[in-house]
Amino acid sequence: MKTTRWLTAGVLCAALGLTACGGSDNGGGGDAVAVEQIGAGGAAKNCTGKPVTGGTLVYSRGSETQSLDPITLRNGNGDIFATELVYQGLVRSDPTGKTQDLVGGVAEKLDVSDDGKTYTFTLRDGIKFGNGDPVTAEDVKFTLDRFGDPKINQVMSVVAGGYGSSKVVDDKTVEVKLKEPVASFLYNISIFPAFIVPKKAVEADEKAFFKKPYGTGPYMVDEFVRGSHVTFVRNPHYWEDGKPYLDKIRFNFASDSNSRMLAVKNGQAQIADGVPFSQINALNGDQKLSLQKAEVPLFVGMWMNHQRKELADKNVRQAMQHALNREQINQGIFRGVGTIPNSILPALKYDAPADQVPPYAYDVNKAKELMAKSGFPDGFSTTLQYPAGYDYYKQLGLLIQQQFGAIGIKVKLVEQESAEVTDRFNKSDYDLTFPYAQFTSDVVVPDEYATFVANSPDIDNFFTHWDSGEIGDMVAKFTTTPDEAERAKLWPEIQKAMLDESPVINVMNVPYVNVHGKDVCGTSINALGADHLEDSWMASQTAAKP
Amino acid sequence: MLGYLLHRLALAVVVLFGLAVATFLIMHLVPGDPVQQTLGSRATPESIAFAREQLGLDDSLLAQFWAFVSNAVTGDLGYSLTLNAPVAEVVGQRVEPSALLIGYALLVSVVVGIPLAVIAAWRPNGVVDHAIRLLTTFAFAMPAFWVGLMLALVFGLGLKWFPVSGYETGIGGMLRTLTLPAITLGLTLSTIVARTLRSSLIEVLKSEYVEAATSRGLSPRRVMVKHAMRNAIMPTLTVLSVNLGLLIGYSIVVEAVFQIPGLGSLLLQSVQRRDYEIVQAIALIAGTAVVAISLATDLVQASIDPRVRLGR
């Protein structure tokens, strides 16, 4: 048995001694520092001292929290970011966001068997839930069994694939058996559906517990008013010394982006998420505010239906890639904060940088040559569906219509309500589509998306009907290879092959853009975009305290 | 009078049943699967099948409608998949902010609309009358979301008299957080009030009994308030009750701009997510409110004016 061990908050990969895991070693394009202050304001200048305790932070959030039960996700990031404050998994995504690696969470030691099918977790010494009860192996087994049950874990049952069973070895040790090796298993259990919940309280009255839940995270829910706000108070039993700093956090739900920006300008809120790209320049000029951009696996994915003979033609798809003027799209729509992708998927761990896997260059002549070589030298007509009522899809559709038009592809734009776009996508009733208004990966490793697109016959390779051939086999090998170093070698080959085939098109990698007052310090965001407010503090509290 | 009341009540039941059928059919016929919407792309077919079974979505449309109606009659509005909570609980929490907002907006529309109408009717086709008509045309044409944002910019961000968004309970909290939204919402209706009342006032002021009152030497103010207004306000009351539906519709936008956790924002979200149960419940509540108010208006008129209840 291969024994691996790590200490409090130590980086898992470093402790594992895996060279391919660290920041520079894998050379991953997406592995750079995830959070960057942009704009004239820059980083808050008051934040140079040591963190101080106290204060209330009001966060104006575009996505409402609808469920505080991490396994019954109901509203994407609205739920995820709230549960990230309250609970933790056995392992966690690096909370600083500086790497895409995993660090210890509820567990502080891990053994993995050589066949990659048995994981033995040792719980952190003295770790407690918010109510003071110790976390036991029973709680972990209870949580993971919920995770593995598709009737309970309805929303994320895909990431629980391969889970077998859990066994309580002793009070602090749990042994997890997988049905087959799942290389991304630790990443899969680092996210919300596997967040550790207290067995006793959930079994006693599940509905009541999840109205005002607590876990091992830095905060506990104090009040949850649907459609309005959720407030959190400090977890007095939190295990990281001195954290969290803030006494109280309040998420105000504000679906309207103008209302959110007004709330921050007015001082009614100290942070707001989802800054509309169209307002970046205006907010940049405000000296009282800081804009913050976080690279996350969010992308503008344009899906193609290979049942249409034109789109099944590789020359046509490559021509489309070359016909896209991404620089113009980035400047015109995303105000320059987007990143030109060198993958058909969002930026993920193990991605090779652009000098190894170059992105498609904007080259109309090359695109025309490819069209001439294709089965459709005279061009063709097609449709592009996109969701109505979102920031940028309409403008983007118009630019794409114009850019594809230049190589003889006539695009008819079809604007629909987002539920209908998704519905038609699920029924393969589309030519080109932007199927989801927010298209993100749930995990930082490519296993989820690569499997969806290249190795999922039951959903027709994510409704593309793409004949993935050899690439499907490469993905299958990648997702079942437990060795990190080996995976880091396998992925760039897949990334390159997929980009060459271009079964779908990644138009742009897009960051999350937040805005916060100069008083707010330590706004870390992990590689998945979740705020780690246990690190946040208010500079104004320094003055308030001697 | 009793016969009239029974007749109107029977009609109200038919209207509400029709509304329930229409809402049910529209929600079920538009494309978009509720389970797919809620569970998303990371759910396995097994999970989706289980959720569909839980919700009874595999039953026939008729069976689903029957289940909805028979439960609704007993007060059971069902369980919301998208919010993972009983519909009655979710909807119940959202009634108060919406009802207060709409009540406050009605008040604003009356307080703004009636004086404008009186001033305009004082000298029909005078300069003031034209100015008011121009103003109300502008006010009516301005979209509510824009008016709301402008009010938030000026009175929230600029003057800091009110918060830019949010909702607080209690009298003070309500005045702080609902004033700007109520003005936004009430402004549209006040233009309707002003214009309806103006034309009926002008009509009434021309009638013989007003002439008689004036020739008896009553002051113009007394003629207007005591004599003309009483008769002229009737059509305005009808217009107000008819436009309650309009107000409910606009409240969806206003609630979104000011982040008020009311029924409007819940309705919008539930339509987008295809939450059949919640949409049906809100449609029923809003429909009942409109029917009840128009019934009450009719009854008030019938008790005052015999022509109404005798159907002449």
Interface residues (C-beta under 8 A of the other chain):
Chain A: E64 Q66 S67 D69 T72 R74 N75 P150 K151 N153 Q154 V155 M156 S157 V158 V159 G161 V225 R226 G227 S228 N252 F253 A254 S255 D256 N258 S259 L262 A263 K265 N266 Q268 E417 S418 A419 E420 T422 D423 R424 N426 Y436 D442 E448 F452 D458 F462
Chain B: V30 P31 G32 D33 Q36 Q37 T38 L39 G40 S41 R42 A43 T44 P45 E46 S47 I48 F50 A51 T82 L83 N84 A85 V90 Q93 R94 L149 A152 L153 G156 L157 K160 P163 V164 S165 G166 Y167 A256 V257 F258 Q259 P261 G262 S265 L266 Q269 Q272 R273 R274
